[in-house]
Amino acid sequence: MRFRNASPDDLKDIVEIYNSTISSRMVTADTTPVSVESRVNWFKEHDAGSRPLWVVEEEARTIGWVSFQSFYGRPAYAATAEISIYLHAVARGKGLGKKVLEHSILQSRSLGIKTLLGYIFAHNEPSLRLFRSFGFQDWALLPNIAVLDGVERSLVIVGKRITQ
């Protein structure tokens, strides 16, 4: 498994992987596919030195991506980042998420990150189990804040202080 900074040429694969998760109603609050064009500004907000967007490759094939995004956009929160991990359908359920999250945690300090946050739907038990297995704790519950196919869904914010 290899991690590298995403380039604009990767955006098509990143969007394809993201869009493949929408129909599950487990991972994202988007309800319809997004376009590559709609993600260009999001892509540009990433910075390799502090808020990277990594492509995850295995055998020269993109199998996922990891995004670090600033929390709330205020200077006092500069050491806090939200992490998002998305895997290609062929890579899910194989334990690769553990490797991706472990690598991300280990690299966080060098990115100036002291606190990692994950925003996970309460009904997404596989993702909650993954993050909790790495010491993330439930820091907030936002009850019934999303509506997916007529069903109200809650959001759990998990957090971890990085101590390396």
C-alpha positions as CSV (number, residue, x, y, z in Angstrom):
1,M,0.0,0.0,0.0
2,R,1.3,3.4,-1.0
3,F,0.2,6.9,0.0
4,R,0.9,9.9,-2.2
5,N,-0.3,13.5,-2.5
6,A,-3.2,13.7,-4.9
7,S,-2.8,15.6,-8.1
8,P,-5.5,17.2,-10.2
9,D,-5.4,14.2,-12.4
10,D,-6.6,12.0,-9.5
11,L,-9.8,14.0,-9.0
12,K,-11.8,11.9,-11.3
13,D,-10.9,8.7,-9.3
14,I,-11.5,10.5,-6.0
15,V,-15.0,11.6,-7.1
16,E,-15.8,8.1,-8.5
17,I,-14.9,6.5,-5.2
18,Y,-16.9,9.1,-3.3
19,N,-19.9,8.7,-5.5
20,S,-19.8,4.9,-5.1
21,T,-20.7,5.4,-1.4
22,I,-23.7,7.6,-1.8
23,S,-26.3,4.9,-2.5
24,S,-25.5,3.1,0.8
25,R,-26.8,6.0,2.8
26,M,-24.1,5.1,5.4
27,V,-21.2,7.4,4.6
28,T,-22.2,10.8,3.2
29,A,-25.0,13.2,3.5
30,D,-24.9,13.7,-0.3
31,T,-27.9,12.0,-1.9
32,T,-26.9,12.4,-5.5
33,P,-23.6,12.0,-7.3
34,V,-21.2,15.0,-7.3
35,S,-19.3,16.1,-10.3
36,V,-15.6,16.5,-10.7
37,E,-16.1,20.2,-11.4
38,S,-18.0,20.6,-8.1
39,R,-15.0,19.3,-6.1
40,V,-12.3,21.4,-7.6
41,N,-12.4,24.1,-4.9
42,W,-12.5,21.4,-2.2
43,F,-9.4,19.8,-3.8
44,K,-7.6,23.2,-3.9
45,E,-8.3,23.7,-0.1
46,H,-5.9,20.9,0.6
47,D,-2.2,21.5,1.4
48,A,0.4,18.8,1.3
49,G,2.2,20.2,4.3
50,S,-0.7,20.6,6.7
51,R,-4.0,19.4,5.2
52,P,-3.2,16.8,2.6
53,L,-5.4,14.9,0.3
54,W,-3.7,11.5,-0.2
55,V,-4.4,8.9,-2.8
56,V,-4.1,5.3,-1.6
57,E,-2.7,2.9,-4.1
58,E,-2.1,-0.8,-4.2
59,E,-0.3,-2.4,-7.1
60,A,-0.5,0.9,-9.0
61,R,-4.3,1.1,-8.7
62,T,-6.1,3.8,-6.8
63,I,-8.0,2.0,-4.0
64,G,-9.0,5.0,-1.9
65,W,-8.2,8.4,-0.6
66,V,-7.7,10.3,2.7
67,S,-8.6,13.9,3.3
68,F,-7.6,16.1,6.2
69,Q,-9.6,19.3,6.5
70,S,-9.4,22.2,8.9
71,F,-11.9,22.3,11.7
72,Y,-14.1,25.5,11.7
73,G,-11.5,27.6,9.9
74,R,-10.4,29.7,12.9
75,P,-6.8,30.1,13.9
76,A,-7.3,28.8,17.4
77,Y,-8.3,25.4,15.9
78,A,-5.2,25.1,13.6
79,A,-4.1,21.9,15.3
80,T,-7.4,20.2,14.8
81,A,-8.4,18.4,11.6
82,E,-11.3,16.3,10.3
83,I,-10.2,13.1,8.7
84,S,-12.2,11.4,6.0
85,I,-11.3,8.0,4.5
86,Y,-13.0,6.6,1.4
87,L,-12.2,3.2,-0.1
88,H,-13.0,1.8,-3.5
89,A,-15.7,-0.9,-3.4
90,V,-13.2,-3.6,-4.2
91,A,-11.1,-2.6,-1.2
92,R,-13.8,-2.4,1.4
93,G,-14.2,-5.1,4.1
94,K,-10.6,-6.3,3.8
95,G,-9.0,-4.5,6.7
96,L,-7.4,-1.9,4.6
97,G,-9.2,0.9,6.5
98,K,-7.2,-0.1,9.5
99,K,-3.9,0.4,7.6
100,V,-5.1,3.7,6.2
101,L,-6.2,5.1,9.5
102,E,-3.1,3.8,11.3
103,H,-0.9,5.6,8.7
104,S,-2.9,8.7,8.9
105,I,-2.7,8.9,12.7
106,L,1.1,8.3,12.6
107,Q,1.5,11.1,10.1
108,S,-0.7,13.6,11.9
109,R,2.0,15.1,14.2
110,S,4.2,15.9,11.3
111,L,1.2,17.8,9.8
112,G,0.9,19.9,12.9
113,I,-2.3,18.0,14.0
114,K,-2.9,17.4,17.7
115,T,-6.5,16.5,17.5
116,L,-8.3,14.4,14.8
117,L,-12.1,14.4,14.4
118,G,-14.3,12.0,12.4
119,Y,-17.9,12.7,11.5
120,I,-19.7,9.4,11.2
121,F,-23.4,8.5,10.9
122,A,-24.5,6.7,14.1
123,H,-25.9,3.8,11.9
124,N,-22.5,3.3,10.3
125,E,-21.3,0.8,12.8
126,P,-18.3,-0.5,10.7
127,S,-16.7,3.0,10.6
128,L,-17.5,3.6,14.2
129,R,-15.9,0.3,15.2
130,L,-12.8,1.2,13.1
131,F,-12.3,4.6,14.6
132,R,-13.0,3.4,18.2
133,S,-10.5,0.6,17.7
134,F,-7.8,3.3,17.3
135,G,-8.8,5.1,20.5
136,F,-11.2,7.6,19.1
137,Q,-13.9,8.4,21.6
138,D,-17.4,9.7,21.1
139,W,-17.3,13.4,21.7
140,A,-20.7,14.5,20.4
141,L,-24.0,13.1,19.2
142,L,-26.0,15.3,16.9
143,P,-29.4,13.5,16.9
144,N,-31.5,13.2,13.8
145,I,-29.8,16.0,11.9
146,A,-29.8,14.3,8.5
147,V,-32.7,12.9,6.5
148,L,-31.8,10.2,4.1
149,D,-34.6,8.7,2.0
150,G,-37.1,10.0,4.5
151,V,-35.3,8.5,7.5
152,E,-33.7,10.8,10.2
153,R,-30.1,9.9,10.9
154,S,-27.8,11.0,13.7
155,L,-24.2,12.0,13.4
156,V,-21.5,11.0,15.9
157,I,-18.4,13.1,16.2
158,V,-15.5,11.0,17.3
159,G,-12.2,12.5,18.4
160,K,-8.7,11.5,19.3
161,R,-5.8,13.5,20.8
162,I,-2.5,12.7,19.0
163,T,0.3,11.9,21.3
164,Q,3.4,10.7,19.5
